[in-house]
Amino acid sequence: MGKKPILIVDDEKNIRLTMSQSLEPLEIPVQTAVNGEEALQQLREGSFGLVFLDLKMPGMDGLLVLRRIQDNWPKIRVIIITAHGTIESAVEAMKLGAVDFIQKPFSPVEIRELATLVMAREALDEENAVDYVSLIELSKRHISDRGFSAARETVRKAIAADPAQPEAYNLLGALLEIKGDWLEAQKFYRAALDIDPTFRPAQVNLDRTTSWNKFGKIDLGQDEQEEAPSIKRGNEERQDEK
């Protein structure tokens, strides 16, 4: 990803300004867009490595922008900007390669740390990723590339490397939901709770997947709670095996 510019897409001027200033210490060029149409125009005209994208914008919504990015610039990494700890269409966003989320309000340090983490993820050596943290980050890179089979395999390796971390079981459960395997996903949410009964993301996911209204909210752990509609079965298998 190198020093390619970062693009911030948000209709709120204060958010764009705050994020731009927060990223200045990274010494990476930053550009901004006020809506989806302007963002796509800038993406056509320049080369970017990372996009901070708000899904809640007037006009073209962020999910459509995310689809266009994946179709035309699949190597660009996208961090979703969320509000109030919730995000609509989280499963759909994850299916399109967005696995990183930052919640409003956020601090400058949080913005810089997440941008740095996502960019560093690109340099991971798959052969040398053997510890828990590296394997989790590698699995997220696979998700960004929509390589969901590889992501599931890598998360399983992370679990083997450190079986005492509930977030790995929760992430694997989310990946199994994308595949459409609800029952298997529930097993991993329960496994996370067996390790840590207070691990709320897994409890939220388990409650949702065992309720009559299965298409409620999915929690990947970055935010308190993330909302998702039904998964379109017709797209799953096409996107699942890369």
C-alpha positions in Angstrom: 0.0 0.0 0.0 3.0 2.2 0.6 2.5 6.0 0.6 -0.6 6.0 -1.6 -3.1 8.7 -0.6 -5.9 8.0 1.9 -9.4 9.1 0.9 -11.9 10.2 3.5 -15.6 10.0 2.4 -18.1 11.6 4.7 -20.8 14.2 4.3 -20.0 15.9 7.6 -17.3 18.6 7.3 -16.2 18.3 10.9 -15.5 14.6 10.5 -13.5 15.1 7.3 -11.4 17.8 9.0 -10.9 15.9 12.2 -9.8 12.7 10.3 -7.5 14.7 7.9 -5.8 16.3 10.9 -5.5 13.1 12.8 -3.8 11.3 9.9 -1.2 14.1 9.3 1.5 12.5 11.6 1.5 9.5 9.2 2.9 11.7 6.5 0.6 10.2 3.9 -1.3 12.4 1.5 -5.0 12.7 2.4 -7.9 13.7 0.2 -11.6 14.1 1.1 -14.9 13.6 -0.7 -18.3 14.9 0.5 -20.4 12.1 -1.1 -20.3 8.9 -3.0 -20.3 10.5 -6.4 -17.3 12.7 -5.6 -15.5 9.7 -4.1 -15.8 7.6 -7.2 -14.7 10.5 -9.3 -11.5 10.9 -7.2 -10.9 7.2 -7.3 -11.1 7.3 -11.1 -8.6 10.2 -11.3 -6.1 9.1 -8.7 -4.5 6.1 -7.0 -5.4 5.4 -3.4 -4.4 2.7 -0.9 -7.0 3.2 1.8 -10.5 4.7 2.0 -12.4 5.7 5.2 -16.1 5.4 4.1 -19.3 6.5 5.8 -22.2 4.3 4.8 -24.8 6.9 5.8 -24.7 9.6 3.2 -27.3 11.5 1.2 -27.5 10.4 -2.5 -25.4 7.4 -3.3 -25.0 5.4 -0.1 -21.8 4.0 1.1 -22.7 0.4 0.4 -23.0 1.1 -3.3 -19.7 3.0 -3.2 -18.2 0.0 -1.5 -19.5 -2.3 -4.3 -18.0 0.0 -6.9 -14.7 0.0 -5.1 -14.6 -3.8 -5.0 -15.6 -4.1 -8.7 -13.1 -1.5 -10.0 -10.4 -1.2 -7.4 -10.3 -4.4 -5.4 -6.9 -3.8 -3.9 -8.0 -0.6 -2.1 -8.7 -1.3 1.5 -11.9 0.2 3.1 -12.5 1.2 6.7 -16.2 1.7 7.5 -17.1 4.8 9.5 -20.0 4.0 11.8 -22.3 6.0 14.1 -23.6 5.2 17.6 -22.1 1.7 17.6 -24.4 0.4 14.9 -24.1 -0.1 11.2 -26.7 -1.3 8.7 -25.8 -4.0 6.2 -22.7 -5.2 8.1 -22.8 -8.7 6.7 -23.1 -7.2 3.2 -20.2 -4.9 3.9 -18.1 -7.8 5.1 -19.0 -9.8 2.0 -17.6 -6.9 0.0 -14.3 -7.0 1.8 -14.9 -4.4 4.6 -13.8 -5.9 7.9 -12.5 -2.8 9.7 -14.9 -0.4 11.4 -14.4 2.8 13.4 -17.1 4.2 15.5 -18.1 7.9 16.0 -17.0 9.6 18.1 -13.4 8.6 17.7 -10.1 10.0 18.9 -7.2 11.0 16.6 -5.1 8.1 18.1 -7.8 5.6 17.2 -7.9 6.8 13.6 -4.1 6.7 13.2 -3.7 3.3 14.9 -6.4 1.7 12.7 -5.0 3.2 9.5 -1.5 2.0 10.5 -2.8 -1.5 11.3 -4.7 -1.9 8.0 -1.7 -0.8 6.0 0.7 -3.0 7.9 -1.5 -6.0 7.3 -0.6 -5.8 3.6 3.1 -6.6 4.4 2.3 -9.8 6.3 4.3 -12.9 5.2 1.8 -15.7 5.0 4.4 -18.3 5.5 5.7 -16.7 8.6 2.4 -15.8 10.2 2.2 -18.4 13.0 1.3 -16.4 16.1 -2.2 -15.6 17.0 -2.1 -11.8 16.3 -0.5 -12.3 12.8 -3.0 -15.0 11.9 -6.0 -12.8 12.8 -4.6 -9.9 10.8 -3.9 -12.3 7.9 -7.4 -13.6 8.0 -8.7 -10.0 7.8 -6.6 -9.5 4.7 -8.2 -12.5 3.2 -11.6 -11.1 4.0 -10.6 -7.8 2.3 -9.7 -9.9 -0.8 -13.0 -11.8 -0.4 -11.1 -15.0 0.0 -13.5 -16.3 2.6 -12.3 -19.9 2.5 -8.8 -18.8 3.2 -10.0 -16.5 5.9 -11.8 -19.3 7.7 -8.8 -21.6 7.4 -6.5 -18.9 8.8 -8.9 -18.1 11.8 -8.9 -21.8 12.6 -5.1 -21.7 12.7 -5.3 -18.6 15.0 -7.5 -20.6 17.3 -5.0 -23.5 17.3 -2.2 -21.0 18.1 -4.1 -19.6 21.1 -7.3 -21.4 22.0 -8.0 -19.0 24.8 -9.1 -15.9 22.8 -12.9 -15.5 22.4 -12.7 -13.0 19.5 -11.2 -15.6 17.1 -14.2 -17.9 17.7 -16.5 -14.9 17.2 -14.8 -14.0 13.9 -15.0 -17.5 12.6 -18.7 -17.6 13.5 -19.3 -14.4 11.5 -17.4 -16.0 8.5 -19.6 -19.0 8.8 -22.7 -16.8 8.7 -21.4 -15.2 5.5 -21.2 -18.8 4.1 -24.8 -19.3 5.3 -24.0 -22.0 7.9 -26.0 -20.7 10.8 -25.8 -23.8 13.0 -22.0 -24.1 12.7 -21.7 -20.3 13.4 -23.7 -20.8 16.6 -21.2 -23.5 17.8 -18.4 -21.0 17.6 -20.3 -18.2 19.3 -21.0 -20.6 22.1 -17.3 -21.6 22.2 -16.4 -17.9 22.6 -18.8 -17.6 25.5 -17.4 -20.8 27.1 -14.1 -19.0 27.2 -15.4 -15.7 28.4 -19.1 -15.6 29.4 -18.9 -11.7 29.4 -17.8 -11.5 25.8 -20.7 -9.5 24.5 -20.1 -9.7 20.7 -20.6 -13.4 20.8 -23.6 -13.2 23.0 -25.2 -10.7 20.7 -24.6 -12.9 17.7 -25.8 -16.1 19.4 -29.0 -14.4 20.6 -29.7 -13.2 17.1 -29.0 -16.5 15.3 -31.1 -18.5 17.7 -34.1 -16.1 17.5 -36.9 -16.4 15.0 -35.7 -13.1 13.4 -32.3 -14.4 12.3 -31.5 -11.4 10.1 -30.9 -8.9 12.9 -27.5 -7.7 14.1 -24.0 -9.1 13.7 -21.2 -8.1 16.0 -17.7 -8.5 14.8 -16.2 -7.1 17.9 -14.9 -3.7 16.6 -18.1 -1.9 17.5 -20.6 -2.5 20.2 -23.3 -3.7 17.8 -23.6 -4.0 14.1 -26.8 -4.4 12.1 -27.3 -6.6 9.1 -30.2 -7.6 6.8 -30.8 -11.0 5.2 -27.9 -12.5 3.3 -28.7 -12.9 -0.4 -28.1 -16.6 -0.9 -27.4 -16.2 -4.6 -24.3 -14.2 -4.1 -22.8 -16.2 -1.3 -21.2 -19.1 -3.1 -19.9 -16.9 -5.9 -18.1 -14.7 -3.4 -17.2 -17.4 -0.9 -14.6 -19.5 -2.8 -11.9 -17.4 -4.3 
